[in-house]
Amino acid sequence: LALALALPSLALENGLARTPSMGWMSWERFRCNVDCQADPHNCISEQLFLEMADRLAEDGWRELGYEYINIDDCWSAKQRDAAGQLVPDPKRFPSGIKALADYVHARGLKLGIYGDLGIFTCGGYPGTMLEHVKQDAQTFAEWGVDMLKLDGCYSSAEEQAKGYPEMARALNATGRPIVYSCSWPAYQGGLPPKVNYTILAEICNLWRNYDDIQDSWDSVLSIVDWFFTNQDVLQPAAGPGHWNDPDMLIIGNFGLSYEQSRSQMALWTVMAAPLLMSTDLRTISPSAKEVLQNRLMIQINQDPLGIQGRRIVKEKSHIEVFLRPLSQAASALVFFSQRTDMPFRYTTSLAKLHFPEDAVYEVQDVYAGKIIGALKTADNFTVVINPSGVVMWYLRPVALRQQAPGEGFRPALL
C-alpha cells in the first residue's frame, strides 16, 4: 500500500457505477465446470452466456436494471498466444469474446470478464502479471468488455499494491468505459491498517471485502455479520462510483429457504450492494424470480444518494434493525430475525429508532406492498418477523417538522 500512496494520479474518474451494478455472474452457480462433453448445458462456455443473455433480455430482468452478463474464472485457454495475449478456450468459446460481447450488446446488455493479478487465476488459468496489465486492459477493451473483475490469487501484497492501481490507469487509457471490480481488500483482510478505503475508492468502482459466498444460509450470515460488525469502517467508503461488494446473490439456488432469500435481497439492498445474481435463469422458480424482480426493492438499492445503510439495533432477542437513508428524505428500514423458533412480534417506534420528532410518514411494506398511512414518530407499532426472515419498510415523510432552509433529514444515528 505504501507504493500506492506514492502514486499521485490514482483517481479512476470513469464516471461509471453511479449506482450499484446489477446483473448476472457465473461463479457461484457454475464455478469452474469446464467439462462440456459430460455437461454441455452447465459448463463455462459461450453457449451458457448466450443463453443467460437471452434470459436477461427476454424475462424482464433488463428493464429492471440487471444489465451485466459477467464471465468469471476458467474462460481462457491454458496458455497465452505467441504474442502474449489472453485467448478464450477455443473449444468452449469458438466464436471468441468479441462475438459474445456483440451478441450481448445487441440485446441492450453489457459484458463483464474476469482476470487475476497473479501468475495464475484462482482456477489455474493464465493470470495478469504486472508486465501484462496494459496488454490485457487493451485486449478487454478491443473485445468490447464493459466490466472487469480482477482477482488476487497467486499474487503478493506488493504486487497487489502496484497492480490494482496500475490496472485502473490502464483501463482508463483504453478510452473504453469499463467498470472495475477489485478483490484487493479481500486479500488483505478487508480492514485498516492494511486496507486504505480512501485510496481504494479512487482506484476501483467496487471491491470484494470478504470471503466468497457459498450456497448456504451460514455463508450469508457470516458475510452480514462481518459487514455490520465493521460498518464504522466500511459504510463511509461506499458511494456513487465506489461500492463495497458482499458478493453474489444466491437466491434461486439450493441453499436458501424462501424467507432467507427475501432476507438476502433486503440486506444486500440496505448495504447498497451490487446485485449480481448467480443462479440458473433458465430454470429459476417463480418465487425466487419474484424476490429478485421486486421493483421497490431495486428502486431502493439504486437510490441516487448511494448511502450505505447501517445496523442501528441489535436486540438480545436476536432481532436486528437496519436503516438506509434515501433521497428525498425517504428511508428504508429492515427488521431482521436471526431466531430459529417461530414468528416474532417486535414492537418499537420510529422515535426509538431516532427518527425526527413530530414527523409523519407514509410506510410501504416492500414485500407485501401494503401501505400504512400517517405513522407518527411517537407511535408504537408491531412487526411480525418470521425465523431467518425480514420485514422491510420504505418510509416517505408526509409532514416533517419545520426545517431550517437547506437542512437535510438524517436519522440521528447516521
C-alpha positions as CSV (number, residue, x, y, z in Angstrom):
1,L,0.0,0.0,0.0
2,A,3.0,2.3,0.6
3,L,3.6,2.0,-3.2
4,A,0.0,3.1,-3.9
5,L,0.4,6.1,-1.5
6,A,3.3,7.3,-3.6
7,L,1.2,7.4,-6.8
8,P,-0.5,10.9,-7.3
9,S,-2.7,10.1,-10.3
10,L,-4.8,7.3,-8.8
11,A,-8.3,8.5,-9.4
12,L,-10.4,6.2,-11.5
13,E,-12.8,9.1,-12.5
14,N,-14.5,6.9,-15.1
15,G,-18.0,8.2,-14.3
16,L,-19.3,4.6,-14.0
17,A,-21.3,2.7,-11.4
18,R,-23.0,5.8,-10.1
19,T,-25.5,3.3,-8.6
20,P,-24.6,-0.3,-7.6
21,S,-24.0,-2.6,-10.6
22,M,-26.7,-5.1,-11.4
23,G,-26.6,-8.3,-13.5
24,W,-25.7,-11.9,-13.6
25,M,-22.4,-13.7,-12.8
26,S,-21.4,-17.3,-13.4
27,W,-19.2,-18.2,-10.5
28,E,-21.3,-19.2,-7.5
29,R,-23.7,-21.4,-9.5
30,F,-21.5,-22.7,-12.3
31,R,-18.0,-22.4,-10.8
32,C,-15.2,-23.9,-12.9
33,N,-17.2,-26.5,-14.7
34,V,-15.2,-26.9,-18.0
35,D,-16.4,-30.4,-18.9
36,C,-18.6,-29.6,-21.9
37,Q,-18.6,-33.2,-23.1
38,A,-20.2,-34.6,-20.0
39,D,-22.2,-31.5,-19.0
40,P,-22.7,-29.2,-22.1
41,H,-25.7,-27.5,-20.6
42,N,-23.9,-26.1,-17.5
43,C,-20.2,-25.8,-18.5
44,I,-18.4,-22.5,-18.8
45,S,-18.9,-21.9,-22.5
46,E,-20.1,-19.2,-24.8
47,Q,-23.4,-21.2,-25.0
48,L,-24.1,-20.6,-21.3
49,F,-23.5,-16.9,-21.6
50,L,-25.6,-16.6,-24.8
51,E,-28.5,-18.3,-23.1
52,M,-28.2,-16.2,-19.9
53,A,-28.1,-13.1,-22.1
54,D,-31.3,-14.2,-23.7
55,R,-33.0,-14.7,-20.3
56,L,-31.9,-11.3,-19.1
57,A,-33.2,-9.7,-22.3
58,E,-36.5,-11.6,-22.6
59,D,-37.7,-12.3,-19.0
60,G,-38.0,-8.8,-17.6
61,W,-34.6,-8.5,-16.0
62,R,-33.0,-5.9,-18.3
63,E,-35.9,-3.5,-17.8
64,L,-35.3,-3.6,-14.0
65,G,-31.6,-2.8,-14.4
66,Y,-30.0,-6.2,-14.5
67,E,-27.7,-5.4,-17.4
68,Y,-24.3,-7.1,-16.9
69,I,-23.6,-10.7,-18.0
70,N,-20.3,-11.4,-16.2
71,I,-17.9,-14.2,-17.2
72,D,-16.0,-15.4,-14.1
73,D,-12.9,-17.7,-13.9
74,C,-12.0,-20.6,-16.3
75,W,-12.9,-18.9,-19.6
76,S,-9.5,-18.8,-21.2
77,A,-7.1,-21.2,-22.8
78,K,-4.4,-22.6,-20.5
79,Q,-1.7,-20.6,-22.3
80,R,-1.4,-17.1,-23.8
81,D,-0.8,-16.9,-27.5
82,A,2.5,-16.3,-29.3
83,A,2.0,-12.5,-28.9
84,G,1.5,-12.9,-25.1
85,Q,-2.3,-12.2,-25.4
86,L,-5.0,-13.9,-23.4
87,V,-7.2,-16.1,-25.6
88,P,-10.5,-17.8,-24.8
89,D,-10.6,-21.6,-24.8
90,P,-11.1,-22.4,-28.5
91,K,-13.4,-25.4,-27.9
92,R,-15.7,-23.7,-25.3
93,F,-15.7,-20.2,-26.8
94,P,-15.2,-20.9,-30.6
95,S,-16.6,-17.6,-31.7
96,G,-14.4,-15.6,-29.3
97,I,-15.2,-13.0,-26.7
98,K,-15.7,-10.1,-29.2
99,A,-18.6,-12.0,-30.9
100,L,-20.1,-12.8,-27.5
101,A,-19.8,-9.1,-26.5
102,D,-21.5,-8.1,-29.8
103,Y,-24.4,-10.6,-29.1
104,V,-24.8,-9.2,-25.5
105,H,-24.7,-5.6,-26.7
106,A,-27.3,-6.3,-29.4
107,R,-29.7,-7.3,-26.6
108,G,-29.1,-4.0,-24.7
109,L,-26.8,-5.7,-22.2
110,K,-23.2,-5.4,-21.1
111,L,-20.4,-8.0,-20.8
112,G,-18.1,-8.5,-17.9
113,I,-15.0,-10.6,-17.8
114,Y,-12.6,-12.0,-15.1
115,G,-8.8,-11.6,-14.6
116,D,-6.4,-12.2,-11.8
117,L,-3.4,-10.2,-10.7
118,G,-1.1,-13.1,-10.3
119,I,0.8,-15.9,-12.0
120,F,-2.5,-17.9,-12.3
121,T,-6.2,-17.2,-11.8
122,C,-7.7,-19.0,-8.8
123,G,-8.8,-21.8,-11.2
124,G,-5.3,-22.2,-12.6
125,Y,-5.6,-20.3,-15.8
126,P,-3.2,-17.6,-17.0
127,G,-3.1,-14.6,-14.7
128,T,-2.3,-11.0,-15.4
129,M,1.3,-10.4,-14.1
130,L,2.4,-6.8,-13.8
131,E,4.1,-6.9,-17.3
132,H,0.7,-7.9,-18.8
133,V,-1.5,-5.3,-17.2
134,K,-1.6,-2.8,-20.1
135,Q,-1.8,-5.5,-22.7
136,D,-4.7,-7.2,-21.0
137,A,-6.6,-4.0,-20.5
138,Q,-6.2,-3.2,-24.2
139,T,-7.4,-6.7,-25.1
140,F,-10.5,-6.4,-23.0
141,A,-11.3,-3.0,-24.4
142,E,-10.9,-4.3,-28.0
143,W,-13.2,-7.2,-27.2
144,G,-15.9,-4.8,-26.1
145,V,-15.8,-5.7,-22.4
146,D,-17.8,-3.4,-20.1
147,M,-16.7,-4.7,-16.6
148,L,-13.5,-6.3,-15.3
149,K,-13.3,-8.3,-12.1
150,L,-9.7,-8.5,-11.1
151,D,-9.0,-11.3,-8.5
152,G,-5.9,-11.7,-6.4
153,C,-4.9,-15.4,-6.3
154,Y,-1.1,-16.2,-6.7
155,S,0.0,-12.6,-6.1
156,S,1.9,-10.9,-3.3
157,A,0.8,-7.9,-1.2
158,E,3.4,-5.8,-3.0
159,E,2.2,-6.9,-6.5
160,Q,-1.3,-6.1,-5.5
161,A,-0.3,-2.6,-4.2
162,K,1.3,-1.9,-7.5
163,G,-1.0,-3.9,-9.9
164,Y,-4.5,-2.8,-8.8
165,P,-3.8,1.0,-9.3
166,E,-1.9,0.1,-12.5
167,M,-4.9,-1.7,-14.0
168,A,-7.1,1.3,-13.1
169,R,-4.8,3.6,-15.2
170,A,-4.6,1.0,-18.0
171,L,-8.4,0.7,-18.2
172,N,-8.8,4.5,-18.3
173,A,-6.1,4.7,-21.0
174,T,-8.0,2.4,-23.4
175,G,-10.7,5.0,-23.7
176,R,-13.5,2.4,-23.2
177,P,-15.8,2.7,-20.2
178,I,-15.0,-0.4,-18.1
179,V,-16.4,-0.8,-14.6
180,Y,-13.5,-2.0,-12.4
181,S,-14.2,-4.5,-9.7
182,C,-11.2,-5.3,-7.4
183,S,-10.6,-8.1,-5.0
184,W,-7.7,-6.3,-3.4
185,P,-9.2,-5.7,0.1
186,A,-10.4,-9.3,0.5
187,Y,-6.8,-10.5,0.1
188,Q,-5.6,-8.0,2.8
189,G,-8.2,-8.9,5.4
190,G,-10.7,-6.2,4.5
191,L,-9.8,-3.8,7.3
192,P,-7.3,-1.0,8.1
193,P,-4.4,-0.5,8.5
194,K,-3.8,-3.0,5.7
195,V,-6.7,-1.6,3.6
196,N,-7.0,2.1,2.9
197,Y,-10.5,2.7,1.8
198,T,-9.9,6.3,0.8
199,I,-7.3,5.1,-1.7
200,L,-9.4,2.2,-2.8
201,A,-12.4,4.4,-3.6
202,E,-10.1,6.4,-6.0
203,I,-9.0,3.2,-7.8
204,C,-12.0,0.8,-8.0
205,N,-15.7,1.1,-8.8
206,L,-16.5,-1.8,-6.5
207,W,-14.4,-4.2,-4.4
208,R,-14.7,-7.5,-2.7
209,N,-14.0,-7.0,1.0
210,Y,-14.5,-10.5,2.4
211,D,-14.9,-14.2,1.8
212,D,-16.6,-15.8,-1.2
213,I,-20.2,-16.5,-0.7
214,Q,-21.3,-20.2,-0.7
215,D,-24.7,-21.6,-1.3
216,S,-25.7,-21.7,2.3
217,W,-27.5,-19.5,4.9
218,D,-24.5,-19.8,7.2
219,S,-22.4,-18.2,4.5
220,V,-24.9,-15.3,4.1
221,L,-25.0,-14.8,7.9
222,S,-21.2,-14.8,8.2
223,I,-21.0,-12.1,5.5
224,V,-23.8,-10.0,7.1
225,D,-22.2,-10.3,10.5
226,W,-18.7,-9.2,9.2
227,F,-20.1,-6.3,7.2
228,F,-22.2,-4.8,10.0
229,T,-19.7,-5.5,12.8
230,N,-17.2,-3.4,10.8
231,Q,-19.8,-0.9,9.5
232,D,-17.9,2.1,11.0
233,V,-15.0,1.4,8.6
234,L,-17.0,0.1,5.6
235,Q,-20.1,2.4,5.5
236,P,-18.3,5.7,4.8
237,A,-16.2,4.1,2.0
238,A,-19.3,3.5,-0.2
239,G,-21.0,5.9,-2.5
240,P,-21.7,6.7,-6.2
241,G,-18.9,5.2,-8.2
242,H,-17.3,3.1,-5.4
243,W,-19.1,0.3,-3.6
244,N,-18.5,-2.4,-1.0
245,D,-19.3,-5.8,-2.6
246,P,-20.5,-8.5,-0.2
247,D,-20.5,-10.9,-3.2
248,M,-23.2,-12.5,-5.3
249,L,-26.9,-13.1,-4.7
250,I,-27.5,-16.9,-4.3
251,I,-31.3,-16.6,-4.5
252,G,-32.8,-19.2,-6.8
253,N,-30.2,-21.9,-6.0
254,F,-30.3,-24.7,-3.4
255,G,-29.1,-23.3,0.0
256,L,-31.7,-20.7,1.0
257,S,-35.3,-21.0,2.0
258,Y,-37.9,-18.5,0.7
259,E,-37.6,-16.4,3.9
260,Q,-33.8,-16.5,3.7
261,S,-33.9,-15.4,0.0
262,R,-36.0,-12.4,1.0
263,S,-33.6,-11.6,3.7
264,Q,-30.5,-11.7,1.5
265,M,-32.2,-9.4,-1.0
266,A,-33.3,-6.9,1.7
267,L,-29.9,-6.9,3.5
268,W,-27.9,-6.5,0.2
269,T,-30.2,-3.6,-0.7
270,V,-29.8,-1.9,2.6
271,M,-26.0,-2.3,2.2
272,A,-26.1,-0.6,-1.2
273,A,-24.5,-3.7,-2.6
274,P,-24.1,-4.6,-6.2
275,L,-27.0,-7.0,-7.2
276,L,-25.1,-9.7,-9.2
277,M,-27.2,-12.8,-9.3
278,S,-25.6,-16.2,-9.7
279,T,-28.3,-18.7,-10.5
280,D,-29.7,-20.6,-13.5
281,L,-32.1,-18.1,-15.0
282,R,-33.3,-20.8,-17.4
283,T,-34.9,-22.8,-14.6
284,I,-35.4,-20.2,-11.8
285,S,-38.5,-20.7,-9.7
286,P,-41.3,-18.1,-9.8
287,S,-40.9,-17.3,-6.1
288,A,-37.1,-16.6,-6.5
289,K,-37.8,-14.5,-9.5
290,E,-40.4,-12.5,-7.6
291,V,-37.9,-11.7,-4.9
292,L,-35.2,-10.7,-7.4
293,Q,-37.6,-8.6,-9.5
294,N,-39.2,-6.6,-6.7
295,R,-39.4,-3.1,-8.2
296,L,-39.5,-1.1,-5.0
297,M,-36.5,-3.1,-3.6
298,I,-34.5,-2.3,-6.8
299,Q,-35.5,1.3,-6.6
300,I,-34.2,1.4,-3.0
301,N,-30.9,-0.4,-4.0
302,Q,-30.4,2.0,-6.8
303,D,-31.1,5.2,-4.8
304,P,-29.0,8.0,-6.3
305,L,-27.7,9.3,-3.0
306,G,-25.8,6.0,-2.7
307,I,-25.6,5.9,1.1
308,Q,-24.8,2.5,2.6
309,G,-27.1,1.6,5.4
310,R,-26.2,0.6,8.9
311,R,-27.4,-1.7,11.7
312,I,-28.9,0.5,14.3
313,V,-30.4,-2.1,16.8
314,K,-29.2,-5.5,17.9
315,E,-31.5,-7.0,20.4
316,K,-30.9,-9.8,22.9
317,S,-34.0,-11.4,21.3
318,H,-31.9,-11.9,18.1
319,I,-33.9,-9.2,16.3
320,E,-31.8,-6.6,14.4
321,V,-32.8,-3.4,12.7
322,F,-31.1,-1.8,9.7
323,L,-31.6,1.7,8.3
324,R,-30.6,3.2,5.0
325,P,-31.2,6.9,4.3
326,L,-32.5,7.6,0.8
327,S,-33.0,10.6,-1.5
328,Q,-36.0,13.0,-0.9
329,A,-35.8,12.4,2.9
330,A,-37.0,8.8,2.5
331,S,-35.6,5.8,4.3
332,A,-35.5,2.0,4.2
333,L,-35.9,0.0,7.4
334,V,-35.2,-3.7,7.6
335,F,-36.3,-5.7,10.6
336,F,-34.4,-9.0,10.6
337,S,-34.8,-12.1,12.7
338,Q,-31.9,-14.4,13.5
339,R,-34.3,-16.6,15.5
340,T,-34.9,-20.2,14.6
341,D,-38.1,-20.9,16.6
342,M,-41.3,-19.1,15.4
343,P,-42.5,-15.8,14.1
344,F,-41.6,-13.0,16.5
345,R,-43.7,-10.0,17.4
346,Y,-41.3,-7.0,17.6
347,T,-42.7,-3.7,19.0
348,T,-40.9,-0.4,18.7
349,S,-41.4,3.2,17.4
350,L,-39.7,5.5,14.9
351,A,-38.8,7.6,17.9
352,K,-36.8,4.7,19.4
353,L,-35.1,4.4,16.0
354,H,-34.0,8.0,16.3
355,F,-36.3,9.5,13.5
356,P,-37.0,13.2,13.9
357,E,-39.7,14.2,16.4
358,D,-43.1,15.3,15.2
359,A,-42.7,13.8,11.8
360,V,-45.3,11.7,10.0
361,Y,-44.5,9.0,7.4
362,E,-46.2,7.0,4.8
363,V,-44.9,3.5,5.1
364,Q,-44.9,0.9,2.4
365,D,-44.1,-2.8,3.1
366,V,-41.6,-3.6,0.4
367,Y,-42.5,-7.3,0.0
368,A,-46.3,-7.2,0.9
369,G,-46.8,-3.9,-1.0
370,K,-49.4,-2.7,1.5
371,I,-49.2,1.0,2.6
372,I,-49.6,2.3,6.2
373,G,-50.6,6.0,6.0
374,A,-49.7,8.6,8.6
375,L,-47.3,6.8,11.0
376,K,-46.2,9.3,13.6
377,T,-42.7,9.1,15.0
378,A,-44.1,8.6,18.5
379,D,-46.5,5.8,17.5
380,N,-45.7,2.3,18.7
381,F,-46.0,-0.4,16.1
382,T,-45.5,-4.2,15.9
383,V,-44.0,-6.1,13.0
384,V,-44.2,-9.9,12.8
385,I,-40.9,-11.3,11.6
386,N,-40.5,-15.0,10.5
387,P,-37.5,-17.0,11.6
388,S,-34.4,-16.0,9.4
389,G,-36.8,-13.6,7.7
390,V,-37.3,-9.9,7.3
391,V,-39.9,-7.2,7.2
392,M,-38.7,-4.3,5.1
393,W,-40.3,-0.8,5.0
394,Y,-39.9,2.1,2.7
395,L,-40.7,5.3,4.6
396,R,-41.6,8.7,3.0
397,P,-42.2,11.8,5.1
398,V,-45.5,13.4,4.6
399,A,-45.3,16.0,7.3
400,L,-41.9,16.9,8.6
401,R,-41.3,19.3,11.4
402,Q,-40.3,22.8,10.3
403,Q,-36.7,22.6,8.9
404,A,-34.2,25.4,8.5
405,P,-33.5,26.1,4.8
406,G,-31.1,23.6,3.4
407,E,-31.4,21.3,6.5
408,G,-31.5,17.7,5.3
409,F,-33.3,14.9,7.1
410,R,-30.9,12.4,8.7
411,P,-31.8,9.9,11.4
412,A,-29.6,10.7,14.4
413,L,-27.6,7.5,14.2
414,L,-26.4,8.2,10.7
